[in-house]
């Protein structure tokens, strides 16, 4: 479980099958926002499973 969500801003994100998903650009109470190229995606925190150091 991820304890400190704010530390993940500007970190890279990988999917469960290890694909690069972009970077976290903002965090809200129940979701985070990823930027990939020019696209921004809103992802529920409940879909995030772990933090592995530099990559989220």
PyMOL Python script that loads the backbone (N, CA, C, O; Angstrom):
from pymol import cmd

cmd.read_pdbstr("""\
ATOM      1  N   UNK A   1       0.841  -1.194   0.000  1.00  0.00           N
ATOM      2  CA  UNK A   1       0.000   0.000   0.000  1.00  0.00           C
ATOM      3  C   UNK A   1       0.878   1.247   0.000  1.00  0.00           C
ATOM      4  O   UNK A   1       1.903   1.292   0.681  1.00  0.00           O
ATOM      5  N   UNK A   2       0.481   2.234  -0.749  1.00  0.00           N
ATOM      6  CA  UNK A   2       1.250   3.471  -0.852  1.00  0.00           C
ATOM      7  C   UNK A   2       0.874   4.382   0.308  1.00  0.00           C
ATOM      8  O   UNK A   2      -0.303   4.673   0.520  1.00  0.00           O
ATOM      9  N   UNK A   3       1.871   4.829   1.055  1.00  0.00           N
ATOM     10  CA  UNK A   3       1.648   5.643   2.248  1.00  0.00           C
ATOM     11  C   UNK A   3       1.612   7.140   1.930  1.00  0.00           C
ATOM     12  O   UNK A   3       0.676   7.831   2.331  1.00  0.00           O
ATOM     13  N   UNK A   4       2.616   7.644   1.219  1.00  0.00           N
ATOM     14  CA  UNK A   4       2.746   9.079   0.979  1.00  0.00           C
ATOM     15  C   UNK A   4       2.576   9.379  -0.510  1.00  0.00           C
ATOM     16  O   UNK A   4       3.545   9.341  -1.268  1.00  0.00           O
ATOM     17  N   UNK A   5       1.364   9.672  -0.922  1.00  0.00           N
ATOM     18  CA  UNK A   5       1.055   9.899  -2.330  1.00  0.00           C
ATOM     19  C   UNK A   5       1.769  11.120  -2.887  1.00  0.00           C
ATOM     20  O   UNK A   5       2.181  11.113  -4.047  1.00  0.00           O
ATOM     21  N   UNK A   6       1.925  12.166  -2.089  1.00  0.00           N
ATOM     22  CA  UNK A   6       2.531  13.409  -2.579  1.00  0.00           C
ATOM     23  C   UNK A   6       3.954  13.212  -3.081  1.00  0.00           C
ATOM     24  O   UNK A   6       4.399  13.961  -3.951  1.00  0.00           O
ATOM     25  N   UNK A   7       4.670  12.244  -2.569  1.00  0.00           N
ATOM     26  CA  UNK A   7       6.047  11.986  -3.007  1.00  0.00           C
ATOM     27  C   UNK A   7       6.108  11.417  -4.424  1.00  0.00           C
ATOM     28  O   UNK A   7       7.186  11.339  -5.013  1.00  0.00           O
ATOM     29  N   UNK A   8       4.968  11.023  -4.973  1.00  0.00           N
ATOM     30  CA  UNK A   8       4.945  10.402  -6.298  1.00  0.00           C
ATOM     31  C   UNK A   8       4.776  11.397  -7.449  1.00  0.00           C
ATOM     32  O   UNK A   8       4.906  11.018  -8.613  1.00  0.00           O
ATOM     33  N   UNK A   9       4.485  12.674  -7.135  1.00  0.00           N
ATOM     34  CA  UNK A   9       4.313  13.671  -8.190  1.00  0.00           C
ATOM     35  C   UNK A   9       5.612  13.784  -8.984  1.00  0.00           C
ATOM     36  O   UNK A   9       6.699  13.865  -8.412  1.00  0.00           O
ATOM     37  N   UNK A  10       5.481  13.788 -10.298  1.00  0.00           N
ATOM     38  CA  UNK A  10       6.582  13.851 -11.270  1.00  0.00           C
ATOM     39  C   UNK A  10       7.369  12.546 -11.391  1.00  0.00           C
ATOM     40  O   UNK A  10       8.420  12.520 -12.031  1.00  0.00           O
ATOM     41  N   UNK A  11       6.878  11.472 -10.790  1.00  0.00           N
ATOM     42  CA  UNK A  11       7.511  10.159 -10.925  1.00  0.00           C
ATOM     43  C   UNK A  11       6.890   9.413 -12.097  1.00  0.00           C
ATOM     44  O   UNK A  11       5.744   9.667 -12.468  1.00  0.00           O
ATOM     45  N   UNK A  12       7.642   8.503 -12.669  1.00  0.00           N
ATOM     46  CA  UNK A  12       7.144   7.664 -13.754  1.00  0.00           C
ATOM     47  C   UNK A  12       6.245   6.565 -13.223  1.00  0.00           C
ATOM     48  O   UNK A  12       6.372   6.136 -12.076  1.00  0.00           O
ATOM     49  N   UNK A  13       5.334   6.116 -14.075  1.00  0.00           N
ATOM     50  CA  UNK A  13       4.386   5.067 -13.700  1.00  0.00           C
ATOM     51  C   UNK A  13       4.479   3.930 -14.712  1.00  0.00           C
ATOM     52  O   UNK A  13       4.611   4.166 -15.913  1.00  0.00           O
ATOM     53  N   UNK A  14       4.410   2.702 -14.221  1.00  0.00           N
ATOM     54  CA  UNK A  14       4.390   1.513 -15.073  1.00  0.00           C
ATOM     55  C   UNK A  14       3.128   0.723 -14.773  1.00  0.00           C
ATOM     56  O   UNK A  14       2.638   0.706 -13.644  1.00  0.00           O
ATOM     57  N   UNK A  15       2.615   0.074 -15.797  1.00  0.00           N
ATOM     58  CA  UNK A  15       1.428  -0.765 -15.630  1.00  0.00           C
ATOM     59  C   UNK A  15       1.823  -2.085 -14.972  1.00  0.00           C
ATOM     60  O   UNK A  15       3.006  -2.356 -14.767  1.00  0.00           O
ATOM     61  N   UNK A  16       0.827  -2.898 -14.645  1.00  0.00           N
ATOM     62  CA  UNK A  16       1.094  -4.194 -14.016  1.00  0.00           C
ATOM     63  C   UNK A  16       1.873  -5.130 -14.933  1.00  0.00           C
ATOM     64  O   UNK A  16       2.530  -6.053 -14.454  1.00  0.00           O
ATOM     65  N   UNK A  17       1.809  -4.904 -16.255  1.00  0.00           N
ATOM     66  CA  UNK A  17       2.601  -5.713 -17.184  1.00  0.00           C
ATOM     67  C   UNK A  17       3.862  -4.980 -17.652  1.00  0.00           C
ATOM     68  O   UNK A  17       4.433  -5.302 -18.694  1.00  0.00           O
ATOM     69  N   UNK A  18       4.286  -3.982 -16.856  1.00  0.00           N
ATOM     70  CA  UNK A  18       5.561  -3.272 -16.991  1.00  0.00           C
ATOM     71  C   UNK A  18       5.646  -2.323 -18.187  1.00  0.00           C
ATOM     72  O   UNK A  18       6.749  -2.005 -18.632  1.00  0.00           O
ATOM     73  N   UNK A  19       4.514  -1.863 -18.716  1.00  0.00           N
ATOM     74  CA  UNK A  19       4.523  -0.853 -19.775  1.00  0.00           C
ATOM     75  C   UNK A  19       4.647   0.533 -19.159  1.00  0.00           C
ATOM     76  O   UNK A  19       4.066   0.799 -18.107  1.00  0.00           O
ATOM     77  N   UNK A  20       5.402   1.421 -19.809  1.00  0.00           N
ATOM     78  CA  UNK A  20       5.541   2.796 -19.344  1.00  0.00           C
ATOM     79  C   UNK A  20       4.216   3.520 -19.569  1.00  0.00           C
ATOM     80  O   UNK A  20       3.700   3.543 -20.686  1.00  0.00           O
ATOM     81  N   UNK A  21       3.663   4.110 -18.506  1.00  0.00           N
ATOM     82  CA  UNK A  21       2.358   4.767 -18.594  1.00  0.00           C
ATOM     83  C   UNK A  21       2.444   6.292 -18.557  1.00  0.00           C
ATOM     84  O   UNK A  21       1.425   6.961 -18.728  1.00  0.00           O
ATOM     85  N   UNK A  22       3.623   6.854 -18.340  1.00  0.00           N
ATOM     86  CA  UNK A  22       3.772   8.303 -18.272  1.00  0.00           C
ATOM     87  C   UNK A  22       4.204   8.735 -16.884  1.00  0.00           C
ATOM     88  O   UNK A  22       4.760   7.943 -16.124  1.00  0.00           O
ATOM     89  N   UNK A  23       3.947  10.005 -16.551  1.00  0.00           N
ATOM     90  CA  UNK A  23       4.343  10.572 -15.272  1.00  0.00           C
ATOM     91  C   UNK A  23       3.133  11.102 -14.509  1.00  0.00           C
ATOM     92  O   UNK A  23       2.169  11.577 -15.110  1.00  0.00           O
ATOM     93  N   UNK A  24       3.190  11.016 -13.200  1.00  0.00           N
ATOM     94  CA  UNK A  24       2.147  11.589 -12.353  1.00  0.00           C
ATOM     95  C   UNK A  24       2.350  13.090 -12.324  1.00  0.00           C
ATOM     96  O   UNK A  24       3.439  13.566 -12.001  1.00  0.00           O
ATOM     97  N   UNK A  25       1.301  13.846 -12.663  1.00  0.00           N
ATOM     98  CA  UNK A  25       1.422  15.298 -12.677  1.00  0.00           C
ATOM     99  C   UNK A  25       0.615  15.972 -11.569  1.00  0.00           C
ATOM    100  O   UNK A  25       0.859  17.134 -11.245  1.00  0.00           O
ATOM    101  N   UNK A  26      -0.345  15.251 -10.987  1.00  0.00           N
ATOM    102  CA  UNK A  26      -1.163  15.817  -9.909  1.00  0.00           C
ATOM    103  C   UNK A  26      -1.845  14.686  -9.150  1.00  0.00           C
ATOM    104  O   UNK A  26      -2.060  13.593  -9.673  1.00  0.00           O
ATOM    105  N   UNK A  27      -2.180  14.992  -7.892  1.00  0.00           N
ATOM    106  CA  UNK A  27      -2.858  14.008  -7.043  1.00  0.00           C
ATOM    107  C   UNK A  27      -4.018  14.688  -6.335  1.00  0.00           C
ATOM    108  O   UNK A  27      -3.877  15.776  -5.777  1.00  0.00           O
ATOM    109  N   UNK A  28      -5.171  14.025  -6.370  1.00  0.00           N
ATOM    110  CA  UNK A  28      -6.351  14.471  -5.634  1.00  0.00           C
ATOM    111  C   UNK A  28      -6.651  13.453  -4.547  1.00  0.00           C
ATOM    112  O   UNK A  28      -5.921  12.474  -4.394  1.00  0.00           O
ATOM    113  N   UNK A  29      -7.698  13.672  -3.805  1.00  0.00           N
ATOM    114  CA  UNK A  29      -8.055  12.801  -2.678  1.00  0.00           C
ATOM    115  C   UNK A  29      -8.164  11.331  -3.088  1.00  0.00           C
ATOM    116  O   UNK A  29      -7.591  10.467  -2.425  1.00  0.00           O
ATOM    117  N   UNK A  30      -8.887  11.036  -4.162  1.00  0.00           N
ATOM    118  CA  UNK A  30      -9.146   9.649  -4.558  1.00  0.00           C
ATOM    119  C   UNK A  30      -8.558   9.255  -5.902  1.00  0.00           C
ATOM    120  O   UNK A  30      -8.811   8.148  -6.379  1.00  0.00           O
ATOM    121  N   UNK A  31      -7.778  10.135  -6.528  1.00  0.00           N
ATOM    122  CA  UNK A  31      -7.251   9.812  -7.854  1.00  0.00           C
ATOM    123  C   UNK A  31      -5.928  10.524  -8.112  1.00  0.00           C
ATOM    124  O   UNK A  31      -5.526  11.429  -7.380  1.00  0.00           O
ATOM    125  N   UNK A  32      -5.270  10.084  -9.177  1.00  0.00           N
ATOM    126  CA  UNK A  32      -4.054  10.755  -9.617  1.00  0.00           C
ATOM    127  C   UNK A  32      -4.158  10.989 -11.110  1.00  0.00           C
ATOM    128  O   UNK A  32      -4.930  10.324 -11.800  1.00  0.00           O
ATOM    129  N   UNK A  33      -3.374  11.942 -11.608  1.00  0.00           N
ATOM    130  CA  UNK A  33      -3.406  12.306 -13.014  1.00  0.00           C
ATOM    131  C   UNK A  33      -2.070  11.972 -13.651  1.00  0.00           C
ATOM    132  O   UNK A  33      -1.012  12.372 -13.166  1.00  0.00           O
ATOM    133  N   UNK A  34      -2.140  11.224 -14.756  1.00  0.00           N
ATOM    134  CA  UNK A  34      -0.950  10.825 -15.494  1.00  0.00           C
ATOM    135  C   UNK A  34      -0.890  11.595 -16.805  1.00  0.00           C
ATOM    136  O   UNK A  34      -1.915  11.821 -17.449  1.00  0.00           O
ATOM    137  N   UNK A  35       0.312  11.995 -17.196  1.00  0.00           N
ATOM    138  CA  UNK A  35       0.497  12.622 -18.496  1.00  0.00           C
ATOM    139  C   UNK A  35       1.369  11.719 -19.350  1.00  0.00           C
ATOM    140  O   UNK A  35       2.466  11.326 -18.953  1.00  0.00           O
ATOM    141  N   UNK A  36       0.858  11.401 -20.527  1.00  0.00           N
ATOM    142  CA  UNK A  36       1.589  10.629 -21.520  1.00  0.00           C
ATOM    143  C   UNK A  36       1.543  11.431 -22.807  1.00  0.00           C
ATOM    144  O   UNK A  36       0.485  11.547 -23.426  1.00  0.00           O
ATOM    145  N   UNK A  37       2.668  11.984 -23.216  1.00  0.00           N
ATOM    146  CA  UNK A  37       2.672  12.858 -24.393  1.00  0.00           C
ATOM    147  C   UNK A  37       1.810  14.076 -24.113  1.00  0.00           C
ATOM    148  O   UNK A  37       2.080  14.834 -23.181  1.00  0.00           O
ATOM    149  N   UNK A  38       0.780  14.263 -24.913  1.00  0.00           N
ATOM    150  CA  UNK A  38      -0.137  15.397 -24.708  1.00  0.00           C
ATOM    151  C   UNK A  38      -1.440  14.972 -24.050  1.00  0.00           C
ATOM    152  O   UNK A  38      -2.347  15.791 -23.901  1.00  0.00           O
ATOM    153  N   UNK A  39      -1.551  13.718 -23.656  1.00  0.00           N
ATOM    154  CA  UNK A  39      -2.779  13.185 -23.072  1.00  0.00           C
ATOM    155  C   UNK A  39      -2.662  13.113 -21.554  1.00  0.00           C
ATOM    156  O   UNK A  39      -1.610  12.767 -21.016  1.00  0.00           O
ATOM    157  N   UNK A  40      -3.762  13.445 -20.869  1.00  0.00           N
ATOM    158  CA  UNK A  40      -3.824  13.360 -19.413  1.00  0.00           C
ATOM    159  C   UNK A  40      -4.916  12.363 -19.054  1.00  0.00           C
ATOM    160  O   UNK A  40      -6.019  12.406 -19.598  1.00  0.00           O
ATOM    161  N   UNK A  41      -4.594  11.468 -18.135  1.00  0.00           N
ATOM    162  CA  UNK A  41      -5.532  10.439 -17.699  1.00  0.00           C
ATOM    163  C   UNK A  41      -5.749  10.530 -16.199  1.00  0.00           C
ATOM    164  O   UNK A  41      -4.802  10.746 -15.442  1.00  0.00           O
ATOM    165  N   UNK A  42      -6.986  10.367 -15.770  1.00  0.00           N
ATOM    166  CA  UNK A  42      -7.330  10.344 -14.352  1.00  0.00           C
ATOM    167  C   UNK A  42      -7.487   8.887 -13.931  1.00  0.00           C
ATOM    168  O   UNK A  42      -8.317   8.162 -14.480  1.00  0.00           O
ATOM    169  N   UNK A  43      -6.683   8.458 -12.950  1.00  0.00           N
ATOM    170  CA  UNK A  43      -6.668   7.071 -12.499  1.00  0.00           C
ATOM    171  C   UNK A  43      -7.072   7.008 -11.029  1.00  0.00           C
ATOM    172  O   UNK A  43      -6.500   7.736 -10.217  1.00  0.00           O
ATOM    173  N   UNK A  44      -8.032   6.170 -10.657  1.00  0.00           N
ATOM    174  CA  UNK A  44      -8.392   6.031  -9.245  1.00  0.00           C
ATOM    175  C   UNK A  44      -7.213   5.461  -8.438  1.00  0.00           C
ATOM    176  O   UNK A  44      -6.519   4.561  -8.909  1.00  0.00           O
ATOM    177  N   UNK A  45      -6.994   5.973  -7.248  1.00  0.00           N
ATOM    178  CA  UNK A  45      -5.928   5.458  -6.387  1.00  0.00           C
ATOM    179  C   UNK A  45      -6.139   3.978  -6.073  1.00  0.00           C
ATOM    180  O   UNK A  45      -5.178   3.244  -5.845  1.00  0.00           O
ATOM    181  N   UNK A  46      -7.375   3.552  -6.064  1.00  0.00           N
ATOM    182  CA  UNK A  46      -7.675   2.150  -5.762  1.00  0.00           C
ATOM    183  C   UNK A  46      -7.093   1.195  -6.800  1.00  0.00           C
ATOM    184  O   UNK A  46      -6.966   0.000  -6.534  1.00  0.00           O
ATOM    185  N   UNK A  47      -6.737   1.709  -7.987  1.00  0.00           N
ATOM    186  CA  UNK A  47      -6.141   0.875  -9.041  1.00  0.00           C
ATOM    187  C   UNK A  47      -4.619   0.797  -8.936  1.00  0.00           C
ATOM    188  O   UNK A  47      -3.986   0.061  -9.692  1.00  0.00           O
ATOM    189  N   UNK A  48      -4.032   1.541  -8.012  1.00  0.00           N
ATOM    190  CA  UNK A  48      -2.582   1.546  -7.823  1.00  0.00           C
ATOM    191  C   UNK A  48      -2.215   0.507  -6.770  1.00  0.00           C
ATOM    192  O   UNK A  48      -2.848   0.419  -5.718  1.00  0.00           O
ATOM    193  N   UNK A  49      -1.184  -0.277  -7.069  1.00  0.00           N
ATOM    194  CA  UNK A  49      -0.882  -1.387  -6.169  1.00  0.00           C
ATOM    195  C   UNK A  49       0.361  -1.203  -5.332  1.00  0.00           C
ATOM    196  O   UNK A  49       0.389  -1.671  -4.194  1.00  0.00           O
ATOM    197  N   UNK A  50       1.410  -0.534  -5.843  1.00  0.00           N
ATOM    198  CA  UNK A  50       2.634  -0.420  -5.050  1.00  0.00           C
ATOM    199  C   UNK A  50       3.570   0.617  -5.637  1.00  0.00           C
ATOM    200  O   UNK A  50       3.401   1.084  -6.763  1.00  0.00           O
ATOM    201  N   UNK A  51       4.562   0.957  -4.835  1.00  0.00           N
ATOM    202  CA  UNK A  51       5.593   1.906  -5.224  1.00  0.00           C
ATOM    203  C   UNK A  51       6.927   1.188  -5.168  1.00  0.00           C
ATOM    204  O   UNK A  51       7.304   0.660  -4.122  1.00  0.00           O
ATOM    205  N   UNK A  52       7.643   1.163  -6.276  1.00  0.00           N
ATOM    206  CA  UNK A  52       8.935   0.472  -6.336  1.00  0.00           C
ATOM    207  C   UNK A  52      10.079   1.472  -6.498  1.00  0.00           C
ATOM    208  O   UNK A  52      10.822   1.408  -7.478  1.00  0.00           O
ATOM    209  N   UNK A  53      10.224   2.380  -5.560  1.00  0.00           N
ATOM    210  CA  UNK A  53      11.325   3.326  -5.625  1.00  0.00           C
ATOM    211  C   UNK A  53      11.045   4.452  -6.592  1.00  0.00           C
ATOM    212  O   UNK A  53      10.077   5.190  -6.409  1.00  0.00           O
ATOM    213  N   UNK A  54      11.870   4.606  -7.626  1.00  0.00           N
ATOM    214  CA  UNK A  54      11.744   5.731  -8.554  1.00  0.00           C
ATOM    215  C   UNK A  54      10.480   5.631  -9.375  1.00  0.00           C
ATOM    216  O   UNK A  54       9.790   6.634  -9.562  1.00  0.00           O
ATOM    217  N   UNK A  55      10.160   4.465  -9.865  1.00  0.00           N
ATOM    218  CA  UNK A  55       8.921   4.295 -10.620  1.00  0.00           C
ATOM    219  C   UNK A  55       7.791   3.954  -9.667  1.00  0.00           C
ATOM    220  O   UNK A  55       7.980   3.218  -8.698  1.00  0.00           O
ATOM    221  N   UNK A  56       6.607   4.500  -9.953  1.00  0.00           N
ATOM    222  CA  UNK A  56       5.460   4.227  -9.064  1.00  0.00           C
ATOM    223  C   UNK A  56       4.754   2.970  -9.514  1.00  0.00           C
ATOM    224  O   UNK A  56       3.765   2.565  -8.902  1.00  0.00           O
TER     225      UNK A  56
END
""", "prot")
cmd.dss("prot")
cmd.show_as("cartoon", "prot")
cmd.util.cbc("prot")
cmd.orient("prot")
